[in-house]
Amino acid sequence: VQLVESGGGLVQSGGSLRLSCAASGFTFSSYAMSWYRQAPGKERELVAAISSAGGSTNYADSVKGRFTISRDNAKNTVYLQMNSLKPEDTAVYYCKASRGPLMNYWGKGTLVTISS
């Protein structure tokens, strides 16, 4: 099983980034996918989640209206479009695959840094 995040980097406040998470080694279309982030000195928090078929999404209040999660089951990839970025969005962003309470896989993360 592999989850590989990409797309992180350094952008100015107000800018945009698109994160990708490429999955392999499991049946991607059977798993809900989510993005988490962990800022320095803080706990990891859920940013956005999407159901296995993509019909249902949910977001942390802090990113609603700015971030959009999507998936392409044909490409085994989940995305996080991040707009109107703020310095407080600075964190390592992780993708997670979930199927029930016991089957969870994590990527290694990609660093997003927003300068003010």
Secondary structure, 3 states (H helix, E strand, C coil): CEEEEECCEEEECCCCEEEEEEEECCCHHHCEEEEEEECCCCCCEEEEEECCCCCCEEECCCCCCCEEEEEECCCCEEEEEECCCCHHHCEEEEEEEEECCCEEEECCCEEEEEEC
